[in-house]
Every structure is written in C-alpha cells, then in structure tokens.
Amino acid sequence: MHNDNVTPFAMMKESPLTPEKYSKTSYLYNATREAPRHQRAEMETELLDTAHAVTVEQAIDLAFNPQVFHAEKWQQRLEQAWTNAPAKRKSEAVTEVSMLIQYWNRRSEADSSEALAYYAFKKGLGEALALRVDPRVDLTDNHVLDGLDNAVEWLQKNFDDIYVSYGRYFRVGRQGSNRTWPAGGGTVAEAGMATVRAIGFSPVGKEMVGHSGQTSTQIVLMTDPPESYTVVPLGASDRKESGHWEDQSEKLFSRSRAARTYFMNRDELLKHVTVKKTLKRD
C-alpha cells in the first residue's frame, strides 16, 4: 500500500478501507469513495500492484519512480493525428519530435530527450489542454499538430536543438550555490506531469530548479536486521564550506540514488568512518 497524499480507500487496488466501514472516523476520508486518485497516486498504485519479489534496486526505483501516468494515452492520440497529418505539416524537425514522443518509454529520466519533447508538446497544446492527464474526446488532429509545432519552436528557441535532455532544464541544487544538477521526475502540473518522484520546480534563470517535494526519503527492507537507505535532497551539513553541504544533491538526489544507512549494523558502518572525535567531560 502507499500514501501519496490520498485517503485510505485509495492506498491500494480494491482497498477494504472504505468510508462506509469506518463512519466513526470519517475525518480520515477527505474525499468521496468515487473520487479518483490524483496522477501521482494512480501511478504508484499501478507500480505496487505489479511489484513482486522486489530487489533493493527496484524498491529504490519505486520511491523515485519518474514514470508519467497515462502518458501512453497522449502517445496514442499523437500517433493517430500524425497518421492523418498532411505531408506539408511533417517538416524534418516536427517529424523528429513526433517520433521522440511516440517511442518514449514514459519515464521522465534526467537524461531523456524524449521526456522534454513530451513536456514541450504538452505545453504547446495551450493551458486548457496541457493540464489534462488524459486527452479530451473532442481534441482535434489540428490541435495535436499545433502542439507539435509549438514544441519544436520552444525547443529551438530555448536550446537551439530538439534533442535536449529533461535534466538540462529540470535541475536540483542548494539555495546559495552556483551549481545545479540534472533531475528526473517531479510534479510539473503545467504540463499534466506528476510522478511518484515528487519534486516541485520553480524558474531560476533559464532553469527550473527543485524547491519542494520529497525530503529525507527512506527505503526500509524488513529483513533481520533491517536494511535501510536514505537521501537528504541537498546535503547533511549546514556549513557551506563542508564537503557535505551539497554533495547529496550531486551524487544521490540528482541520480535517483540513496545511501545505505547501516542501521543496526555497526561493523559495516565502521568500515565507512572518515573522522573520529572523542568528547571528554570536564
């Protein structure tokens, strides 16, 4: 089960935690039973429902998963519009962007040029359509093709290229630093893209830099003893001169990784000690 900011009945498929059974604690249910889960929670529900015999790497991916729920519906709609499009609308650049989106694996990875092409396409549809998770039934082929044209224009205007990685635009870094690093996933509501990996972005210069979302994420395997991994999105130190001020942004968070915490495993922890200090009482 999961809790991606959802009510109890939405924590898993066919959840038994329905409002009807728990009328005395109705305050736990902030929506009706029929209300749909939001995009991020829907994706997590699907991922967990198909997860079996999960490895450590797969568990970490579940926590940082950048897949965009129902992006396949937009791919199908684009394929339909592209098949019907007249030759005059199929310039070389538009064709390349169309193919990037149609053959995308739907994961907004930091190194994915397909993901940024999809983002540009959704934005290019205009706000009313871009915000939607699913295509509207009255969406015309011309609307779709206009979105492609606008995507090409935006990519070329901002990057002088159509092959641009998602992480070149979406970044993470510590406030006060002059450095940022590529990021994948995130909640990009203006393009109808909200992934399990929740990062809120805001513009800083020509980049979109993460400023909210997942913090201190921890992955725990209930083994004996427990095995756990964690990441602080920025760094463990508040001292700018420290090597640990922004190292986790670069080496972990940017790469969707987590560090082993060696919980209840003193022998393994001591292998990674870099400094020892002894505190003496006066």
C-alpha angles and dihedrals in degrees: 000000000000140000109214092164093297137129119262096262089058096054094095142359113287090004115194089208094097124159091239092065095048106043091145091062098041089141087077090064110072095175139035121270092253095052112114121240115249121258098267093048093046089055093049091049091054093046094050093044091060096039114110131161089002119202124215090258092051092048090053090048090053089057095046100030113154099190115133113227114236094000085131089069090059090046090054092048091049092049090052093050092045093052090054096041119117116243092249090067094053103083117167095257094045090048091052093050091046091053092046090057098041094052096040117126089223094243114123093215118173092245096046117115087180090062094053090046088055091048091050091048094051091048089047091061091069129253098285092057100030093063093057121102091203128036115258116250091235094052108129129216089243091057090053094047091047088054089055092049091050091048092055091047092050094047094048093044095050102032107015087233142070095217100075125147118239090234093057088070102026111059145166129215144136121273108253094031124110092216135077133178135211118276133194130207121008139144107291099169095171088068098037091251118133117156134187086255096077114205123153113212133200130183118268110175107309094339137078105229125195115246105160144018129070113033129177092354112192129196114199127189111202095225126133104287098020117250116216141180130190145172135201105211094226115017142301096245130069091202111098092208091058120101087227096057095097105355094111091055089058104033103032119011095043090051097043091245135135131206125237111251097196091220109192089358104105096163093056092043092055090057088068100047113127101173133025124199126183118207114210124198116228 
